[in-house]
Amino acid sequence: MISDETFSEEIGMLAKTAFGVAYLILKNPSDCEDAMSAAILSAYENRRSLRKRDSFRAWFLQILRNKAYGIMRERRRVEPTEQLPEPSAWTGDAAGNVDLRNAVLRLPETQRNALLLQQEGYTLEEIGTILNIPVGTVKSRLSRAKETLRSNLEEIRYE
Protein backbone atom coordinates (compact mmCIF):
# COMPACT_ATOMS: atom_id res chain seq x y z
CA MET A 1 0.00 0.00 0.00
CA ILE A 2 1.14 3.53 -0.72
CA SER A 3 1.46 5.88 2.27
CA ASP A 4 -0.38 9.21 2.53
CA GLU A 5 2.90 11.11 2.24
CA THR A 6 4.03 9.15 -0.82
CA PHE A 7 0.58 9.59 -2.39
CA SER A 8 0.81 13.37 -1.91
CA GLU A 9 4.33 13.48 -3.36
CA GLU A 10 3.33 11.45 -6.41
CA ILE A 11 0.27 13.62 -7.06
CA GLY A 12 2.40 16.74 -6.69
CA MET A 13 4.88 15.51 -9.27
CA LEU A 14 2.08 14.53 -11.68
CA ALA A 15 -0.18 17.57 -11.28
CA LYS A 16 0.93 19.53 -14.35
CA THR A 17 1.04 16.51 -16.63
CA ALA A 18 -2.28 15.20 -15.30
CA PHE A 19 -3.95 18.54 -15.93
CA GLY A 20 -2.59 18.42 -19.50
CA VAL A 21 -4.01 14.93 -20.02
CA ALA A 22 -7.40 16.07 -18.74
CA TYR A 23 -7.23 19.12 -21.00
CA LEU A 24 -6.56 16.92 -24.04
CA ILE A 25 -9.92 15.30 -23.37
CA LEU A 26 -12.06 18.11 -21.93
CA LYS A 27 -10.56 21.30 -23.40
CA ASN A 28 -11.99 23.35 -20.51
CA PRO A 29 -9.94 24.32 -17.42
CA SER A 30 -12.92 24.17 -15.07
CA ASP A 31 -13.84 20.67 -16.23
CA CYS A 32 -10.18 19.66 -15.87
CA GLU A 33 -10.18 20.79 -12.26
CA ASP A 34 -13.33 18.73 -11.64
CA ALA A 35 -11.73 15.68 -13.26
CA MET A 36 -8.52 16.16 -11.26
CA SER A 37 -10.43 16.42 -7.98
CA ALA A 38 -12.51 13.34 -8.73
CA ALA A 39 -9.46 11.37 -9.85
CA ILE A 40 -7.40 12.30 -6.77
CA LEU A 41 -10.25 11.32 -4.47
CA SER A 42 -10.85 8.04 -6.29
CA ALA A 43 -7.13 7.21 -6.38
CA TYR A 44 -6.75 7.97 -2.69
CA GLU A 45 -9.73 5.81 -1.76
CA ASN A 46 -8.43 2.96 -3.93
CA ARG A 47 -4.69 3.29 -3.26
CA ARG A 48 -4.65 -0.15 -1.68
CA SER A 49 -5.39 -1.68 -5.09
CA LEU A 50 -2.11 -0.32 -6.51
CA ARG A 51 0.21 -3.31 -6.67
CA LYS A 52 3.48 -1.60 -7.63
CA ARG A 53 4.48 1.94 -6.71
CA ASP A 54 6.33 2.18 -10.03
CA SER A 55 2.94 1.93 -11.77
CA PHE A 56 1.43 4.89 -9.90
CA ARG A 57 1.78 7.32 -12.80
CA ALA A 58 0.00 5.17 -15.37
CA TRP A 59 -2.55 3.98 -12.78
CA PHE A 60 -3.47 7.51 -11.73
CA LEU A 61 -3.63 8.82 -15.29
CA GLN A 62 -5.98 5.96 -16.24
CA ILE A 63 -8.28 6.95 -13.36
CA LEU A 64 -8.07 10.59 -14.47
CA ARG A 65 -8.82 9.66 -18.07
CA ASN A 66 -11.91 7.72 -16.98
CA LYS A 67 -13.12 10.66 -14.84
CA ALA A 68 -12.52 13.11 -17.70
CA TYR A 69 -14.47 10.99 -20.18
CA GLY A 70 -17.25 10.69 -17.61
CA ILE A 71 -17.44 14.48 -17.31
CA MET A 72 -17.38 14.81 -21.08
CA ARG A 73 -20.30 12.38 -21.41
CA GLU A 74 -22.24 14.24 -18.72
CA ARG A 75 -21.75 17.67 -20.22
CA ARG A 76 -21.83 16.59 -23.89
CA ARG A 77 -19.89 19.56 -25.07
CA VAL A 78 -17.06 19.84 -27.53
CA GLU A 79 -14.88 22.94 -27.70
CA PRO A 80 -12.42 24.00 -30.42
CA THR A 81 -8.92 22.52 -30.29
CA GLU A 82 -7.37 25.97 -30.79
CA GLN A 83 -7.61 26.40 -27.01
CA LEU A 84 -5.03 23.67 -26.34
CA PRO A 85 -2.30 24.79 -23.92
CA GLU A 86 1.32 24.78 -24.93
CA PRO A 87 2.80 21.39 -24.04
CA SER A 88 5.41 21.76 -21.31
CA ALA A 89 7.89 19.88 -23.50
CA TRP A 90 7.77 22.80 -25.96
CA THR A 91 9.10 25.46 -23.65
CA GLY A 92 12.16 27.36 -24.76
CA ASP A 93 12.92 27.73 -28.48
CA ALA A 94 9.93 25.73 -29.74
CA ALA A 95 7.35 27.63 -27.67
CA GLY A 96 7.51 30.53 -30.11
CA ASN A 97 7.31 28.34 -33.18
CA VAL A 98 3.87 29.18 -34.52
CA ASP A 99 4.31 26.91 -37.55
CA LEU A 100 4.94 23.89 -35.34
CA ARG A 101 1.94 24.69 -33.14
CA ASN A 102 -0.32 25.09 -36.18
CA ALA A 103 0.97 21.84 -37.69
CA VAL A 104 0.28 19.98 -34.44
CA LEU A 105 -3.22 21.47 -34.18
CA ARG A 106 -3.97 20.12 -37.68
CA LEU A 107 -3.25 16.55 -36.57
CA PRO A 108 -6.23 14.26 -35.92
CA GLU A 109 -6.98 14.24 -32.20
CA THR A 110 -5.95 10.58 -31.74
CA GLN A 111 -2.54 11.25 -33.27
CA ARG A 112 -2.11 14.58 -31.47
CA ASN A 113 -2.86 13.02 -28.08
CA ALA A 114 -0.30 10.24 -28.58
CA LEU A 115 2.33 12.69 -29.82
CA LEU A 116 1.84 15.16 -26.97
CA LEU A 117 2.02 12.38 -24.37
CA GLN A 118 5.25 11.15 -25.94
CA GLN A 119 6.62 14.71 -25.80
CA GLU A 120 5.74 14.77 -22.09
CA GLY A 121 8.09 11.80 -21.65
CA TYR A 122 5.65 8.89 -21.38
CA THR A 123 6.72 5.46 -22.57
CA LEU A 124 4.76 3.63 -25.27
CA GLU A 125 3.25 1.36 -22.62
CA GLU A 126 2.17 4.32 -20.46
CA ILE A 127 0.64 6.07 -23.47
CA GLY A 128 -1.26 2.89 -24.27
CA THR A 129 -2.56 2.68 -20.72
CA ILE A 130 -3.56 6.36 -20.62
CA LEU A 131 -5.35 6.22 -23.99
CA ASN A 132 -6.65 2.70 -23.38
CA ILE A 133 -5.16 1.32 -26.60
CA PRO A 134 -2.61 -1.44 -27.39
CA VAL A 135 1.08 -0.51 -27.70
CA GLY A 136 0.99 -1.42 -31.41
CA THR A 137 -1.73 1.16 -31.95
CA VAL A 138 0.35 3.75 -30.06
CA LYS A 139 3.28 3.04 -32.39
CA SER A 140 1.16 3.38 -35.52
CA ARG A 141 -0.48 6.60 -34.30
CA LEU A 142 2.91 8.10 -33.51
CA SER A 143 4.28 7.06 -36.89
CA ARG A 144 1.27 8.53 -38.71
CA ALA A 145 1.44 11.66 -36.55
CA LYS A 146 5.07 12.25 -37.49
CA GLU A 147 4.36 11.72 -41.20
CA THR A 148 1.35 14.04 -41.07
CA LEU A 149 3.31 16.60 -39.05
CA ARG A 150 6.04 16.70 -41.72
CA SER A 151 3.40 17.18 -44.41
CA ASN A 152 1.56 19.85 -42.38
CA LEU A 153 4.78 21.78 -41.79
CA GLU A 154 5.54 21.75 -45.53
CA GLU A 155 2.01 22.98 -46.32
CA ILE A 156 2.23 25.75 -43.71
CA ARG A 157 5.58 26.94 -44.97
CA TYR A 158 4.28 27.17 -48.56
CA GLU A 159 1.06 29.03 -47.62
BABABA-37725 format. One record per residue: residue in one letter; x, y, z of N, C-alpha, C in turn. Coordinates in steps of 0.02 Angstrom, whole numbers. Example, Ala and Ser with C-alpha at 12.3 -4.5 7.8 and 13.67 -1.06 7.14 Angstrom:
+---------+--------+--------+--------+--------+--------+--------+--------+--------+--------+
| residuo |   n_c1 |   n_c2 |   n_c3 |  ca_c1 |  ca_c2 |  ca_c3 |   c_c1 |   c_c2 |   c_c3 |
+---------+--------+--------+--------+--------+--------+--------+--------+--------+--------+
|       A |    660 |   -284 |    390 |    615 |   -225 |    390 |    660 |   -165 |    390 |
|       S |    642 |   -112 |    354 |    684 |    -53 |    357 |    645 |      2 |    394 |
+---------+--------+--------+--------+--------+--------+--------+--------+--------+--------+
END
This chain:
+---------+--------+--------+--------+--------+--------+--------+--------+--------+--------+
| residuo |   n_c1 |   n_c2 |   n_c3 |  ca_c1 |  ca_c2 |  ca_c3 |   c_c1 |   c_c2 |   c_c3 |
+---------+--------+--------+--------+--------+--------+--------+--------+--------+--------+
|       M |     42 |    -59 |      0 |      0 |      0 |      0 |     44 |     62 |      0 |
|       I |     20 |    113 |    -31 |     57 |    176 |    -36 |     37 |    221 |     23 |
|       S |     87 |    251 |     55 |     73 |    294 |    113 |     42 |    360 |     92 |
|       D |     12 |    395 |    140 |    -19 |    460 |    126 |     33 |    510 |    100 |
|       E |     92 |    510 |    132 |    145 |    556 |    112 |    169 |    541 |     41 |
|       T |    180 |    477 |     26 |    202 |    458 |    -41 |    148 |    475 |    -92 |
|       F |     85 |    463 |    -75 |     29 |    480 |   -119 |     31 |    554 |   -136 |
|       S |     38 |    596 |    -85 |     40 |    669 |    -96 |     99 |    689 |   -140 |
|       E |    157 |    659 |   -128 |    216 |    674 |   -168 |    205 |    656 |   -241 |
|       E |    179 |    596 |   -252 |    167 |    572 |   -320 |    117 |    618 |   -357 |
|       I |     63 |    637 |   -323 |     13 |    681 |   -353 |     45 |    749 |   -369 |
|       G |     86 |    774 |   -323 |    120 |    837 |   -334 |    164 |    836 |   -396 |
|       M |    200 |    781 |   -406 |    244 |    775 |   -464 |    204 |    768 |   -529 |
|       L |    145 |    740 |   -524 |    104 |    727 |   -584 |     55 |    782 |   -601 |
|       A |     45 |    830 |   -557 |     -9 |    879 |   -564 |    -11 |    913 |   -632 |
|       K |     45 |    940 |   -654 |     47 |    977 |   -717 |     31 |    931 |   -777 |
|       T |     63 |    873 |   -778 |     52 |    826 |   -831 |    -20 |    800 |   -831 |
|       A |    -45 |    785 |   -771 |   -114 |    760 |   -765 |   -164 |    812 |   -790 |
|       F |   -153 |    874 |   -773 |   -198 |    927 |   -797 |   -196 |    930 |   -873 |
|       G |   -136 |    922 |   -902 |   -130 |    921 |   -975 |   -167 |    864 |  -1007 |
|       V |   -164 |    805 |   -976 |   -200 |    747 |  -1001 |   -275 |    760 |   -998 |
|       A |   -299 |    787 |   -943 |   -370 |    803 |   -937 |   -390 |    856 |   -989 |
|       Y |   -346 |    903 |  -1001 |   -361 |    956 |  -1050 |   -365 |    928 |  -1121 |
|       L |   -324 |    878 |  -1136 |   -328 |    846 |  -1202 |   -398 |    818 |  -1215 |
|       I |   -430 |    795 |  -1162 |   -496 |    765 |  -1168 |   -551 |    818 |  -1163 |
|       L |   -547 |    861 |  -1113 |   -603 |    905 |  -1097 |   -599 |    975 |  -1128 |
|       K |   -539 |   1000 |  -1139 |   -528 |   1065 |  -1170 |   -562 |   1122 |  -1133 |
|       N |   -569 |   1116 |  -1067 |   -599 |   1167 |  -1026 |   -567 |   1164 |   -956 |
|       P |   -533 |   1217 |   -935 |   -497 |   1216 |   -871 |   -541 |   1198 |   -811 |
|       S |   -601 |   1223 |   -810 |   -646 |   1209 |   -754 |   -663 |   1134 |   -751 |
|       D |   -678 |   1105 |   -809 |   -692 |   1033 |   -812 |   -630 |    993 |   -792 |
|       C |   -571 |   1017 |   -811 |   -509 |    983 |   -794 |   -499 |    981 |   -718 |
|       E |   -514 |   1037 |   -686 |   -509 |   1039 |   -613 |   -557 |    990 |   -580 |
|       D |   -618 |    985 |   -608 |   -667 |    937 |   -582 |   -641 |    865 |   -590 |
|       A |   -613 |    851 |   -649 |   -587 |    784 |   -663 |   -528 |    769 |   -617 |
|       M |   -484 |    818 |   -607 |   -426 |    808 |   -563 |   -449 |    793 |   -492 |
|       S |   -496 |    832 |   -467 |   -521 |    821 |   -399 |   -551 |    752 |   -391 |
|       A |   -593 |    733 |   -439 |   -626 |    667 |   -437 |   -574 |    611 |   -441 |
|       A |   -524 |    620 |   -484 |   -473 |    568 |   -492 |   -430 |    561 |   -430 |
|       I |   -411 |    618 |   -399 |   -370 |    615 |   -338 |   -408 |    581 |   -283 |
|       L |   -471 |    598 |   -275 |   -512 |    566 |   -223 |   -519 |    491 |   -236 |
|       S |   -534 |    473 |   -297 |   -542 |    402 |   -314 |   -477 |    364 |   -304 |
|       A |   -422 |    393 |   -326 |   -356 |    360 |   -319 |   -339 |    352 |   -245 |
|       Y |   -352 |    403 |   -206 |   -337 |    399 |   -134 |   -379 |    344 |   -101 |
|       E |   -443 |    342 |   -118 |   -487 |    291 |    -88 |   -468 |    220 |   -110 |
|       N |   -438 |    214 |   -169 |   -422 |    148 |   -197 |   -346 |    135 |   -199 |
|       R |   -307 |    172 |   -160 |   -235 |    165 |   -163 |   -211 |     96 |   -141 |
|       R |   -252 |     61 |   -105 |   -232 |     -8 |    -84 |   -231 |    -56 |   -143 |
|       S |   -267 |    -39 |   -196 |   -269 |    -84 |   -255 |   -207 |    -77 |   -299 |
|       L |   -167 |    -25 |   -287 |   -105 |    -16 |   -325 |    -55 |    -68 |   -304 |
|       R |    -35 |   -110 |   -350 |     10 |   -165 |   -334 |     84 |   -144 |   -330 |
|       K |    104 |   -101 |   -379 |    174 |    -80 |   -382 |    177 |     -4 |   -382 |
|       R |    217 |     24 |   -339 |    224 |     97 |   -335 |    249 |    125 |   -402 |
|       D |    290 |     87 |   -437 |    316 |    109 |   -501 |    261 |    121 |   -552 |
|       S |    203 |     90 |   -542 |    147 |     97 |   -588 |    101 |    154 |   -571 |
|       F |    117 |    192 |   -519 |     72 |    245 |   -495 |     52 |    293 |   -550 |
|       R |    101 |    316 |   -588 |     89 |    366 |   -640 |     37 |    343 |   -691 |
|       A |     47 |    284 |   -719 |      0 |    258 |   -769 |    -68 |    243 |   -736 |
|       W |    -66 |    216 |   -676 |   -127 |    199 |   -639 |   -169 |    262 |   -627 |
|       F |   -137 |    314 |   -601 |   -173 |    375 |   -586 |   -201 |    408 |   -650 |
|       L |   -159 |    409 |   -702 |   -182 |    441 |   -765 |   -239 |    403 |   -797 |
|       Q |   -242 |    337 |   -787 |   -299 |    298 |   -812 |   -362 |    318 |   -774 |
|       I |   -356 |    325 |   -708 |   -414 |    348 |   -668 |   -436 |    417 |   -691 |
|       L |   -388 |    462 |   -701 |   -403 |    530 |   -724 |   -438 |    528 |   -791 |
|       R |   -412 |    489 |   -836 |   -441 |    483 |   -904 |   -514 |    460 |   -899 |
|       N |   -527 |    410 |   -858 |   -595 |    386 |   -849 |   -641 |    440 |   -820 |
|       K |   -616 |    478 |   -772 |   -656 |    533 |   -742 |   -669 |    587 |   -794 |
|       A |   -618 |    604 |   -834 |   -626 |    656 |   -885 |   -678 |    635 |   -937 |
|       Y |   -674 |    573 |   -960 |   -723 |    550 |  -1009 |   -793 |    548 |   -978 |
|       G |   -798 |    533 |   -915 |   -862 |    535 |   -880 |   -891 |    605 |   -880 |
|       I |   -850 |    654 |   -865 |   -872 |    724 |   -866 |   -892 |    744 |   -936 |
|       M |   -853 |    723 |   -985 |   -869 |    741 |  -1054 |   -937 |    711 |  -1075 |
|       R |   -950 |    650 |  -1055 |  -1015 |    619 |  -1071 |  -1071 |    656 |  -1036 |
|       E |  -1061 |    676 |   -973 |  -1112 |    712 |   -936 |  -1127 |    780 |   -968 |
|       R |  -1078 |    815 |   -986 |  -1087 |    884 |  -1011 |  -1100 |    887 |  -1086 |
|       R |  -1081 |    834 |  -1122 |  -1091 |    829 |  -1194 |  -1074 |    893 |  -1231 |
|       R |  -1015 |    918 |  -1218 |   -995 |    978 |  -1254 |   -925 |    968 |  -1283 |
|       V |   -917 |    995 |  -1342 |   -853 |    992 |  -1376 |   -832 |   1063 |  -1391 |
|       E |   -769 |   1080 |  -1374 |   -744 |   1147 |  -1385 |   -687 |   1144 |  -1436 |
|       P |   -672 |   1200 |  -1469 |   -621 |   1200 |  -1521 |   -552 |   1182 |  -1494 |
|       T |   -513 |   1147 |  -1535 |   -446 |   1126 |  -1514 |   -397 |   1184 |  -1513 |
|       E |   -414 |   1242 |  -1540 |   -368 |   1298 |  -1539 |   -353 |   1322 |  -1469 |
|       Q |   -392 |   1299 |  -1419 |   -381 |   1320 |  -1351 |   -331 |   1275 |  -1314 |
|       L |   -300 |   1228 |  -1349 |   -251 |   1184 |  -1317 |   -194 |   1224 |  -1286 |
|       P |   -172 |   1205 |  -1226 |   -115 |   1239 |  -1196 |    -50 |   1218 |  -1230 |
|       E |      1 |   1258 |  -1221 |     66 |   1239 |  -1247 |     91 |   1179 |  -1207 |
|       P |    112 |   1125 |  -1239 |    140 |   1069 |  -1202 |    203 |   1092 |  -1166 |
|       S |    213 |   1067 |  -1105 |    271 |   1088 |  -1065 |    336 |   1068 |  -1100 |
|       A |    334 |   1016 |  -1141 |    395 |    994 |  -1175 |    416 |   1044 |  -1229 |
|       W |    373 |   1093 |  -1245 |    388 |   1140 |  -1298 |    411 |   1207 |  -1271 |
|       T |    431 |   1210 |  -1209 |    455 |   1273 |  -1183 |    523 |   1288 |  -1213 |
|       G |    544 |   1349 |  -1209 |    608 |   1368 |  -1238 |    599 |   1388 |  -1311 |
|       D |    645 |   1366 |  -1354 |    646 |   1386 |  -1424 |    582 |   1368 |  -1461 |
|       A |    554 |   1309 |  -1449 |    497 |   1287 |  -1487 |    432 |   1321 |  -1466 |
|       A |    430 |   1350 |  -1406 |    367 |   1381 |  -1383 |    346 |   1437 |  -1430 |
|       G |    393 |   1472 |  -1460 |    376 |   1526 |  -1505 |    365 |   1504 |  -1577 |
|       N |    371 |   1442 |  -1591 |    365 |   1417 |  -1659 |    292 |   1408 |  -1678 |
|       V |    264 |   1459 |  -1708 |    193 |   1459 |  -1726 |    179 |   1406 |  -1779 |
|       D |    226 |   1396 |  -1826 |    216 |   1346 |  -1878 |    208 |   1276 |  -1847 |
|       L |    251 |   1260 |  -1799 |    247 |   1195 |  -1767 |    181 |   1186 |  -1730 |
|       R |    161 |   1237 |  -1693 |     97 |   1234 |  -1657 |     39 |   1224 |  -1706 |
|       N |     38 |   1262 |  -1760 |    -16 |   1255 |  -1809 |    -16 |   1186 |  -1841 |
|       A |     44 |   1159 |  -1855 |     48 |   1092 |  -1885 |     22 |   1039 |  -1836 |
|       V |     38 |   1047 |  -1772 |     14 |    999 |  -1722 |    -62 |   1004 |  -1714 |
|       L |    -88 |   1065 |  -1716 |   -161 |   1074 |  -1709 |   -199 |   1044 |  -1768 |
|       R |   -166 |   1036 |  -1825 |   -198 |   1006 |  -1884 |   -201 |    930 |  -1880 |
|       L |   -163 |    901 |  -1835 |   -163 |    828 |  -1829 |   -231 |    803 |  -1804 |
|       P |   -251 |    743 |  -1825 |   -311 |    713 |  -1796 |   -301 |    705 |  -1721 |
|       E |   -355 |    712 |  -1683 |   -349 |    712 |  -1610 |   -314 |    649 |  -1583 |
|       T |   -329 |    591 |  -1612 |   -298 |    529 |  -1587 |   -222 |    531 |  -1595 |
|       Q |   -199 |    557 |  -1652 |   -127 |    562 |  -1664 |    -96 |    617 |  -1620 |
|       R |   -131 |    673 |  -1613 |   -105 |    729 |  -1574 |    -97 |    708 |  -1500 |
|       N |   -147 |    673 |  -1474 |   -143 |    651 |  -1404 |    -82 |    606 |  -1392 |
|       A |    -72 |    558 |  -1436 |    -15 |    512 |  -1429 |     51 |    550 |  -1433 |
|       L |     55 |    596 |  -1481 |    117 |    635 |  -1491 |    132 |    679 |  -1431 |
|       L |     81 |    713 |  -1406 |     92 |    758 |  -1348 |    111 |    719 |  -1286 |
|       L |     82 |    660 |  -1276 |    101 |    619 |  -1218 |    173 |    595 |  -1225 |
|       Q |    193 |    578 |  -1286 |    263 |    558 |  -1297 |    309 |    616 |  -1283 |
|       Q |    290 |    676 |  -1303 |    331 |    736 |  -1290 |    336 |    751 |  -1216 |
|       E |    286 |    730 |  -1177 |    287 |    738 |  -1105 |    332 |    687 |  -1071 |
|       G |    357 |    638 |  -1110 |    404 |    590 |  -1083 |    375 |    522 |  -1065 |
|       Y |    313 |    509 |  -1085 |    283 |    445 |  -1069 |    309 |    390 |  -1115 |
|       T |    315 |    330 |  -1089 |    336 |    273 |  -1129 |    277 |    250 |  -1171 |
|       L |    291 |    208 |  -1221 |    238 |    181 |  -1263 |    186 |    144 |  -1222 |
|       E |    209 |    106 |  -1173 |    163 |     68 |  -1131 |    118 |    115 |  -1090 |
|       E |    148 |    168 |  -1063 |    109 |    216 |  -1023 |     57 |    252 |  -1067 |
|       I |     78 |    271 |  -1127 |     32 |    304 |  -1173 |    -26 |    257 |  -1189 |
|       G |    -11 |    194 |  -1201 |    -63 |    144 |  -1214 |   -112 |    139 |  -1156 |
|       T |    -85 |    138 |  -1095 |   -128 |    134 |  -1036 |   -172 |    197 |  -1029 |
|       I |   -142 |    255 |  -1038 |   -178 |    318 |  -1031 |   -234 |    323 |  -1083 |
|       L |   -218 |    305 |  -1146 |   -267 |    311 |  -1199 |   -311 |    249 |  -1207 |
|       N |   -295 |    197 |  -1168 |   -332 |    135 |  -1169 |   -330 |    102 |  -1238 |
|       I |   -269 |     98 |  -1265 |   -258 |     66 |  -1330 |   -196 |     21 |  -1326 |
|       P |   -190 |    -29 |  -1370 |   -131 |    -72 |  -1369 |    -68 |    -33 |  -1390 |
|       V |    -10 |    -58 |  -1369 |     54 |    -26 |  -1385 |     64 |    -21 |  -1461 |
|       G |     44 |    -72 |  -1497 |     49 |    -71 |  -1570 |     11 |    -13 |  -1601 |
|       T |    -47 |      2 |  -1573 |    -87 |     58 |  -1598 |    -52 |    124 |  -1581 |
|       V |    -21 |    127 |  -1522 |     17 |    187 |  -1503 |     72 |    199 |  -1555 |
|       K |    109 |    146 |  -1571 |    164 |    152 |  -1619 |    139 |    177 |  -1687 |
|       S |     84 |    149 |  -1711 |     58 |    169 |  -1776 |     32 |    240 |  -1775 |
|       R |      0 |    261 |  -1720 |    -24 |    330 |  -1715 |     34 |    379 |  -1714 |
|       L |     87 |    361 |  -1678 |    145 |    405 |  -1676 |    179 |    410 |  -1744 |
|       S |    184 |    354 |  -1778 |    214 |    353 |  -1844 |    173 |    396 |  -1893 |
|       R |    107 |    387 |  -1892 |     63 |    427 |  -1935 |     66 |    500 |  -1916 |
|       A |     69 |    514 |  -1851 |     72 |    583 |  -1828 |    135 |    618 |  -1854 |
|       K |    191 |    583 |  -1851 |    253 |    613 |  -1874 |    252 |    625 |  -1950 |
|       E |    224 |    577 |  -1987 |    218 |    586 |  -2060 |    173 |    645 |  -2076 |
|       T |    115 |    648 |  -2043 |     68 |    702 |  -2054 |     97 |    769 |  -2032 |
|       L |    134 |    769 |  -1977 |    166 |    830 |  -1953 |    215 |    858 |  -2004 |
|       R |    255 |    813 |  -2033 |    302 |    835 |  -2086 |    264 |    867 |  -2144 |
|       S |    211 |    834 |  -2165 |    170 |    859 |  -2220 |    137 |    926 |  -2202 |
|       N |    110 |    931 |  -2142 |     78 |    993 |  -2119 |    128 |   1050 |  -2117 |
|       L |    188 |   1036 |  -2093 |    239 |   1089 |  -2090 |    257 |   1114 |  -2159 |
|       E |    262 |   1067 |  -2208 |    277 |   1088 |  -2276 |    220 |   1131 |  -2304 |
|       E |    158 |   1110 |  -2292 |    101 |   1149 |  -2316 |    100 |   1219 |  -2286 |
|       I |    112 |   1223 |  -2220 |    111 |   1288 |  -2186 |    165 |   1334 |  -2212 |
|       R |    223 |   1306 |  -2224 |    279 |   1347 |  -2249 |    268 |   1373 |  -2319 |
|       Y |    227 |   1337 |  -2359 |    214 |   1359 |  -2428 |    150 |   1399 |  -2435 |
|       E |    115 |   1412 |  -2379 |     53 |   1451 |  -2381 |     69 |   1525 |  -2386 |
+---------+--------+--------+--------+--------+--------+--------+--------+--------+--------+
END
